[in-house]
Amino acid sequence: MSFESAQYTPFLHYNDTGVGKENGREGKKPRYMQKDGSCNLTFQRVPGEWKLYVIDIFTTLVEIRWRLMFLTFALSYILSWLFFGLLYWVIALAHGDVKDPSREPCVYNVRSFTAAFLFSLETQTTIGYGFRGMAENCAVAIVVVTVQDVLSCFIDVFVIGIAVAKMASARKRAQTVGFSNCAVINLRDNQMCLSWRLGDFRRNHMVEGTVRAQLVRCTEHHSGSASVSYRDLDIQNGNIILATPTTIVHQIDAGSPLYGMSLQDLRSDDFELVVSFTYTSDTTGILHQTRASYTPAEIRWGQRFQNMLKAKGRCYKVDYALFHLTTAVPVPEVSAEEYDRRMHRLPSPHIRQRPGRRASGQGTRDASGKTSDATESTNDSDVAAL
């Protein structure tokens, strides 16, 4: 097949979210991972589900919503006040403080349940109005006050620890590191590559970071069950310092699962590219991870990301308005395998080497006796001939 027979990808129309809609094709299956990095999974019939949540109550409270956490903490305080207020009321009834006001009471000025509740509240919050107090002749009340003080310390530590852990959650920092809305396929040094963009929206950057990518395929069987397979993609610049927005590149070579995939195959395929960036914050030292995914409809063939970085004055300026924007570039619609074959990097599977003929890559001699390499990389004019 000659170079001239190859076709270029046409200019495609994309919506504002960066998702390409070609020939009315939309996702055939639900996404394995949402764009915000959350997995689209629902667990059913987990053995001992509630028991597991109760055993790891600290993690459970950290992961719940803020409004539920506030409700839980408010109830923990109110119920403890009510419980110990009830104990003080029972002690007052048993000691006869309500029937005989002239008798030396266990707790001064506690003649009703309301007074007992207020005494419990004042004791646990250490308000100390000076109106209600303990008597020295009632050992039971002294023991109850001691237990309540110790329990209040535990509740305070628990509430403060969960609030701090929730505010310092890795998910919050992960929201300030983002991936582009789409991935692109283009040529880099005459090699077809899949790339996407990664950026940090905060000024204080992370210590180090590692990028990973997996090709996820969900297969539905006739029995109604489904299986998920994973395939790692090699990343050229896996370990990066994300000071400026970086384009992550996967070279589509013979070891890539996308090597035999053309534009037409990409449009009809049904996989999901799951990407992640794991890094350590230089402010808190906490390990974070940001995730995203791309479906075939979100992979733009024949596009490249626009340049965001400009040198002006004494500093570099980054324009995040261009973070998701791409521009069209000429890329053949054939697969990377077919492209390498046309560029003489692979032998044609339909042509056998004749005996006595020089193998590809050994070179040929011209009339002057000089040797020319048949595998020399083509320049931009040769790529344009595709």
LUMTORBA-777314 format. One record per residue (C-alpha): residue number from 1; residue in one letter; x, y, z. Coordinates in Angstrom, 2 decimals. Layout:
<kolnus>
 num residuo    east   north      up
 NUM       A       X       Y       Z
...
</kolnus>
This chain:
<kolnus>
 num residuo    east   north      up
   1       M    0.00    0.00    0.00
   2       S    1.46    3.35   -1.00
   3       F    1.81    6.40    1.19
   4       E   -0.63    8.35   -0.93
   5       S   -3.45    5.89   -0.22
   6       A   -3.56    6.76    3.47
   7       Q   -6.32    9.05    4.72
   8       Y   -6.19   11.76    7.32
   9       T   -8.66   12.07   10.13
  10       P  -11.28   14.73    9.39
  11       F  -11.96   17.67   11.66
  12       L  -14.29   16.41   14.34
  13       H  -16.75   18.39   16.43
  14       Y  -16.49   18.25   20.21
  15       N  -18.81   19.50   22.87
  16       D  -17.84   21.83   25.69
  17       T  -16.85   18.99   28.00
  18       G  -14.25   17.72   25.54
  19       V  -16.18   14.60   24.61
  20       G  -16.21   13.80   20.92
  21       K  -19.49   12.64   19.42
  22       E  -18.87   10.83   16.16
  23       N  -21.63    9.23   14.12
  24       G  -23.93    9.45   17.11
  25       R  -21.79    6.98   19.03
  26       E  -22.23    7.09   22.78
  27       G  -21.11    4.83   25.58
  28       K  -22.48    1.31   25.24
  29       K  -21.72    0.40   28.83
  30       P  -21.67    2.33   32.08
  31       R  -18.36    3.90   32.96
  32       Y  -16.02    1.90   35.15
  33       M  -14.68    5.12   36.69
  34       Q  -16.28    8.55   36.73
  35       K  -14.44   11.66   35.61
  36       D  -13.95   12.72   39.23
  37       G  -12.05    9.52   39.96
  38       S  -14.79    7.65   41.85
  39       C  -15.49    4.08   40.78
  40       N  -18.96    3.36   39.46
  41       L  -19.48    0.33   41.69
  42       T  -22.22   -0.83   44.06
  43       F  -21.46   -3.49   46.68
  44       Q  -24.13   -5.99   47.58
  45       R  -24.37   -8.71   50.22
  46       V  -21.10   -7.82   51.90
  47       P  -20.62  -10.26   54.81
  48       G  -20.74   -8.41   58.11
  49       E  -21.03   -5.03   56.40
  50       W  -22.33   -3.07   59.38
  51       K  -19.96   -4.86   61.73
  52       L  -17.01   -3.79   59.59
  53       Y  -18.17   -0.18   59.68
  54       V  -18.57   -0.25   63.46
  55       I  -15.19   -1.88   64.07
  56       D  -13.46    0.81   62.02
  57       I  -15.67    3.60   63.36
  58       F  -12.98    6.28   63.00
  59       T  -12.60    5.71   59.25
  60       T  -16.37    5.46   58.90
  61       L  -16.89    8.87   60.51
  62       V  -14.10   10.41   58.42
  63       E  -15.69    9.18   55.19
  64       I  -19.28   10.24   55.90
  65       R  -20.65   13.62   54.84
  66       W  -20.14   16.69   56.98
  67       R  -23.83   17.05   57.85
  68       L  -24.00   13.47   59.11
  69       M  -20.80   13.97   61.07
  70       F  -22.17   17.13   62.74
  71       L  -25.38   15.28   63.57
  72       T  -23.43   12.36   65.05
  73       F  -21.26   14.62   67.18
  74       A  -24.22   16.69   68.40
  75       L  -26.07   13.53   69.39
  76       S  -23.02   12.15   71.19
  77       Y  -22.87   15.24   73.42
  78       I  -26.61   15.57   73.98
  79       L  -27.11   11.89   74.75
  80       S  -24.20   11.91   77.22
  81       W  -25.68   14.96   78.97
  82       L  -29.08   13.26   79.16
  83       F  -27.61    9.97   80.39
  84       F  -25.61   11.48   83.25
  85       G  -28.43   13.92   84.03
  86       L  -30.69   10.90   84.47
  87       L  -28.13    9.34   86.83
  88       Y  -27.96   12.49   88.94
  89       W  -31.77   12.61   89.06
  90       V  -31.92    8.96   90.21
  91       I  -29.27    9.67   92.87
  92       A  -31.26   12.69   94.10
  93       L  -34.44   10.59   94.33
  94       A  -32.68    7.73   96.11
  95       H  -31.01   10.08   98.58
  96       G  -34.27   11.86   99.33
  97       D  -33.15   15.29   98.16
  98       V  -36.50   15.93   96.43
  99       K  -38.77   14.96   99.34
 100       D  -36.77   16.61  102.11
 101       P  -35.23   19.93  101.00
 102       S  -33.81   20.53  104.51
 103       R  -31.62   17.43  104.26
 104       E  -27.98   17.66  103.19
 105       P  -28.19   16.81   99.44
 106       C  -25.79   14.85   97.25
 107       V  -25.83   17.63   94.66
 108       Y  -26.76   21.12   95.73
 109       N  -29.79   22.75   94.05
 110       V  -30.77   19.62   92.09
 111       R  -34.45   19.16   92.93
 112       S  -35.78   18.18   89.47
 113       F  -34.74   16.42   86.28
 114       T  -34.17   19.77   84.55
 115       A  -31.75   20.79   87.29
 116       A  -30.01   17.40   87.02
 117       F  -29.65   17.83   83.23
 118       L  -28.20   21.34   83.66
 119       F  -25.75   20.07   86.28
 120       S  -24.64   17.32   83.86
 121       L  -24.16   19.88   81.07
 122       E  -22.21   22.26   83.30
 123       T  -20.00   19.46   84.58
 124       Q  -19.11   18.03   81.15
 125       T  -18.52   21.43   79.52
 126       T  -16.77   22.84   82.63
 127       I  -19.01   25.91   82.64
 128       G  -19.19   26.15   86.42
 129       Y  -21.85   28.77   87.18
 130       G  -21.31   28.23   90.94
 131       F  -25.00   27.54   91.71
 132       R  -24.94   23.73   91.59
 133       G  -22.18   21.61   93.08
 134       M  -21.21   18.34   94.71
 135       A  -21.47   17.51   98.41
 136       E  -18.73   15.59  100.20
 137       N  -21.07   13.11  101.88
 138       C  -22.23   11.33   98.68
 139       A  -19.61    8.92   97.29
 140       V  -21.87    7.63   94.48
 141       A  -22.31   11.10   92.98
 142       I  -18.57   11.73   93.19
 143       V  -17.87    8.53   91.27
 144       V  -20.43    9.48   88.57
 145       V  -18.90   12.94   88.17
 146       T  -15.44   11.41   87.79
 147       V  -16.63    8.98   85.12
 148       Q  -18.38   11.78   83.23
 149       D  -15.26   13.96   83.22
 150       V  -13.11   11.13   81.81
 151       L  -15.73   10.26   79.19
 152       S  -16.03   13.91   78.13
 153       C  -12.27   14.01   77.46
 154       F  -12.56   10.97   75.19
 155       I  -15.47   12.50   73.29
 156       D  -13.60   15.78   72.79
 157       V  -10.47   14.04   71.52
 158       F  -12.52   11.85   69.20
 159       V  -14.48   14.78   67.75
 160       I  -11.41   16.99   67.23
 161       G   -9.40   14.14   65.69
 162       I  -12.11   13.26   63.19
 163       A  -12.69   16.90   62.25
 164       V   -8.96   17.46   61.62
 165       A   -8.64   14.21   59.66
 166       K  -11.65   15.10   57.55
 167       M  -10.36   18.59   56.77
 168       A   -6.92   17.19   55.89
 169       S   -8.41   14.45   53.74
 170       A   -6.43   13.53   50.63
 171       R   -9.58   13.89   48.53
 172       K   -9.64   17.64   49.06
 173       R   -6.08   18.09   47.84
 174       A   -6.78   15.74   44.94
 175       Q   -9.46   18.12   43.69
 176       T   -6.79   20.77   43.01
 177       V   -4.87   18.42   40.71
 178       G   -6.70   17.66   37.50
 179       F   -6.51   15.83   34.21
 180       S   -7.64   17.21   30.87
 181       N  -11.16   16.46   29.72
 182       C   -9.84   14.47   26.77
 183       A   -6.83   12.51   25.56
 184       V   -5.27   12.94   22.10
 185       I   -3.46   10.79   19.55
 186       N   -0.82   12.45   17.39
 187       L    2.68   12.02   16.02
 188       R    5.80   12.67   18.10
 189       D    9.13   12.14   16.34
 190       N    7.38   10.08   13.65
 191       Q    5.88    7.82   16.32
 192       M    2.17    7.65   17.09
 193       C    1.53    8.53   20.73
 194       L   -1.41    8.75   23.10
 195       S   -1.19   11.69   25.50
 196       W   -3.22   13.58   28.07
 197       R   -2.56   16.63   30.19
 198       L   -2.01   16.89   33.94
 199       G   -1.90   20.09   35.97
 200       D   -1.70   21.36   39.54
 201       F   -3.93   24.36   40.25
 202       R   -2.17   25.40   43.46
 203       R    1.02   27.39   43.88
 204       N    2.55   25.09   46.48
 205       H    3.46   21.96   44.60
 206       M    4.04   18.37   45.61
 207       V    7.31   16.70   46.55
 208       E    7.19   13.93   43.94
 209       G    4.64   12.20   41.78
 210       T    4.13    9.03   39.76
 211       V    1.80    8.62   36.79
 212       R    0.13    5.33   35.89
 213       A   -2.29    4.31   33.17
 214       Q   -4.32    1.16   32.63
 215       L   -6.55   -0.01   29.82
 216       V   -9.69   -1.45   31.41
 217       R  -12.11   -3.66   29.52
 218       C  -15.41   -4.78   30.98
 219       T  -16.77   -7.89   29.28
 220       E  -20.39   -8.88   29.72
 221       H  -21.18  -12.59   29.37
 222       H  -24.38  -14.25   28.24
 223       S  -25.04  -15.45   31.77
 224       G  -25.35  -11.85   32.91
 225       S  -22.04  -11.75   34.75
 226       A  -19.20   -9.42   33.87
 227       S  -15.43   -9.62   34.05
 228       V  -12.86   -6.82   34.14
 229       S   -9.38   -7.06   32.63
 230       Y   -6.50   -4.62   33.12
 231       R   -3.54   -3.82   30.90
 232       D   -0.79   -1.45   31.99
 233       L    0.46    1.22   29.59
 234       D    4.09    2.30   29.54
 235       I    4.57    5.99   30.33
 236       Q    7.57    7.87   28.96
 237       N    7.77   10.37   31.83
 238       G    6.23    8.46   34.72
 239       N    8.02   10.29   37.55
 240       I    7.48   14.03   37.30
 241       I    7.65   17.23   39.32
 242       L    4.38   18.96   38.54
 243       A    5.49   22.59   38.68
 244       T    3.83   23.37   35.34
 245       P    1.12   21.52   33.41
 246       T    2.64   18.39   31.89
 247       T    1.60   16.32   28.92
 248       I    1.80   12.62   29.78
 249       V    2.84   10.54   26.76
 250       H    2.32    6.86   26.01
 251       Q    4.18    5.70   22.92
 252       I    2.04    3.37   20.84
 253       D    4.64    0.75   19.96
 254       A    4.59   -3.01   19.52
 255       G    4.11   -3.55   23.26
 256       S    1.08   -1.26   23.49
 257       P   -2.47   -2.66   23.48
 258       L   -3.37    0.18   21.09
 259       Y   -0.75   -0.81   18.52
 260       G   -3.17   -2.43   16.07
 261       M   -6.00    0.06   16.59
 262       S   -6.93    2.49   13.82
 263       L   -9.33    5.42   14.00
 264       Q  -12.20    3.23   12.84
 265       D  -11.31    0.60   15.44
 266       L  -11.14    3.26   18.14
 267       R  -14.62    4.51   17.29
 268       S  -16.11    1.04   17.52
 269       D  -14.13   -0.19   20.54
 270       D  -15.44   -0.16   24.09
 271       F  -12.65    0.19   26.62
 272       E  -11.73    2.72   29.28
 273       L   -8.37    4.37   29.86
 274       V   -7.92    4.82   33.62
 275       V   -5.15    7.25   34.59
 276       S   -3.86    8.16   38.04
 277       F   -1.31   10.47   39.62
 278       T    0.05    9.58   43.07
 279       Y    2.01   12.28   44.85
 280       T    3.07   13.66   48.24
 281       S    2.10   17.16   49.32
 282       D    4.99   19.36   50.42
 283       T    2.71   21.17   52.90
 284       T    1.24   18.27   54.87
 285       G    3.43   15.32   53.80
 286       I    0.26   13.32   53.11
 287       L    0.10   10.90   50.19
 288       H   -2.61   11.84   47.65
 289       Q   -3.96   10.34   44.46
 290       T   -5.93   11.92   41.63
 291       R   -7.75    9.67   39.15
 292       A   -9.67   10.09   35.92
 293       S  -10.70    7.99   32.93
 294       Y  -11.20    8.37   29.20
 295       T  -13.56    6.43   26.97
 296       P  -12.89    6.03   23.23
 297       A  -15.30    8.92   22.59
 298       E  -13.06   11.14   24.75
 299       I   -9.88   10.31   22.83
 300       R   -9.33   12.81   20.00
 301       W   -7.51   11.39   17.00
 302       G   -5.33   13.90   15.13
 303       Q   -5.27   16.54   17.87
 304       R   -2.63   18.05   20.12
 305       F   -2.88   20.22   23.22
 306       Q   -2.34   23.93   22.87
 307       N    0.70   25.47   24.51
 308       M   -0.05   26.98   27.92
 309       L    3.42   28.12   28.99
 310       K    4.85   31.48   27.94
 311       A    7.99   33.30   29.04
 312       K    7.21   36.91   29.88
 313       G    9.55   39.17   31.81
 314       R   11.26   37.46   34.71
 315       C    8.85   34.55   35.08
 316       Y    6.90   31.94   33.16
 317       K    3.16   32.40   32.82
 318       V    0.68   29.54   32.62
 319       D   -2.69   30.15   30.99
 320       Y   -5.08   27.57   32.41
 321       A   -7.80   28.74   30.03
 322       L   -6.01   26.56   27.44
 323       F   -5.74   23.50   29.69
 324       H   -8.44   21.47   27.90
 325       L   -8.14   23.01   24.42
 326       T   -6.69   21.10   21.47
 327       T   -5.86   21.89   17.88
 328       A   -5.95   19.66   14.80
 329       V   -2.76   18.16   13.36
 330       P   -2.35   15.80   10.38
 331       V   -2.34   12.16   11.53
 332       P   -3.11    9.13    9.34
 333       E   -6.22    7.19   10.24
 334       V   -4.34    3.90   10.16
 335       S   -3.09    2.02   13.19
 336       A    0.38    2.53   14.60
 337       E    1.32   -0.93   13.35
 338       E    0.27   -0.08    9.80
 339       Y    1.97    3.31   10.08
 340       D    5.27    1.68   11.09
 341       R    4.98   -0.75    8.21
 342       R    4.45    2.05    5.71
 343       M    7.40    3.90    7.17
 344       H    9.54    0.74    6.53
 345       R    9.95    0.07   10.22
 346       L    8.18   -3.29    9.92
 347       P    8.26   -5.88    7.12
 348       S    5.01   -6.44    5.30
 349       P    3.31   -9.69    6.36
 350       H    2.37  -10.38    2.69
 351       I    5.93  -10.18    1.28
 352       R    8.50  -12.90    1.79
 353       Q   12.23  -12.21    1.64
 354       R   13.81  -13.76   -1.47
 355       P   17.05  -15.67   -1.06
 356       G   20.11  -13.64   -1.94
 357       R   18.35  -10.30   -1.49
 358       R   19.57   -7.92    1.19
 359       A   17.43   -7.76    4.29
 360       S   15.67   -4.54    5.16
 361       G   17.92   -2.28    7.19
 362       Q   21.23   -3.53    5.67
 363       G   21.26   -0.72    3.15
 364       T   21.86   -0.56   -0.63
 365       R   24.75    0.70   -2.66
 366       D   24.35    3.35   -5.33
 367       A   26.51    3.92   -8.41
 368       S   29.16    5.76   -6.41
 369       G   29.50    2.86   -3.98
 370       K   27.99    4.67   -1.00
 371       T   25.60    2.86    1.27
 372       S   22.17    4.32    2.02
 373       D   20.11    3.16    5.01
 374       A   16.60    2.08    4.06
 375       T   15.32    2.53    7.60
 376       E   16.14    6.19    7.93
 377       S   13.48    8.23    9.64
 378       T   11.37   10.33    7.34
 379       N   11.09   14.06    7.66
 380       D    7.94   16.14    7.87
 381       S    7.43   16.10    4.11
 382       D    7.39   12.30    4.14
 383       V    4.83   12.26    6.94
 384       A    2.71   14.69    4.99
 385       A    2.74   12.23    2.09
 386       L    0.80    9.83    4.32
</kolnus>
